[in-house]
């Protein structure tokens, strides 16, 4: 078995696969990693047109892009998409588990099908996709990077988001276990925990985040998907060779307030004693 010595940095990554890259953080990450010299595998669930727009942006940088439909509620078969994209692109050096879904339903009103859909998409799917990617990275013998896109709700709860919080909290701890177990193979595993980001999931697209006021967020605005992509790109590259098992909050300071308060405060009164 081709194993690196613990702590050995991997070579500059060549191929990245990003789940849920048809819009938002996934699209921004695909374009950013392509700009850093990687060929890109794109998965999409329902927006094939959006995935093609992402692929066009990747190809405009001079890199290859391939896309495939992935439905993470159809497990374990859906995880096979990782292998198919890796085969087509000639390997895999980076996996970004970005695909996700959520709810706005009180705990007592949740039905089992909804809970299973969220947990499968946000936790079990990333688990199985990461297994597929890690096995290939080990076989390739040049290490790799896995980045799990969690949420501020990896760390703190939100009313109406019981299965989402449970899944993202689980993905955060899964990240830490993976980091311990995969380190000997030169595979670094980290999480990125976004706060409110202007994406389709939060009902915000094509907006100038600097023109949107969020009094409860210390930086006073939501984030741009490209700001999250920049952190993912760092964790995916050679400069993060000594970073593993960490969760990087990209939230404008929201966690310092508590995400419930950060998104609900309507004035800046808290800024003064």
Secondary structure as UniProt FT lines:
FT   TURN            6..7
FT   STRAND          15..18
FT   TURN            19..22
FT   HELIX           24..35
FT   TURN            36..37
FT   STRAND          39..44
FT   HELIX           48..60
FT   TURN            61..62
FT   STRAND          65..69
FT   TURN            72..73
FT   TURN            75..76
FT   HELIX           77..79
FT   HELIX           80..89
FT   STRAND          94..97
FT   HELIX           107..109
FT   HELIX           112..119
FT   HELIX           120..124
FT   HELIX           125..140
FT   STRAND          144..149
FT   HELIX           152..154
FT   TURN            159..160
FT   HELIX           162..182
FT   HELIX           183..185
FT   STRAND          187..194
FT   HELIX           200..202
FT   HELIX           209..211
FT   TURN            215..216
FT   TURN            218..219
FT   HELIX           225..236
FT   HELIX           238..240
FT   TURN            241..242
FT   STRAND          247..250
FT   TURN            252..253
FT   HELIX           254..257
FT   HELIX           259..264
FT   HELIX           269..271
//
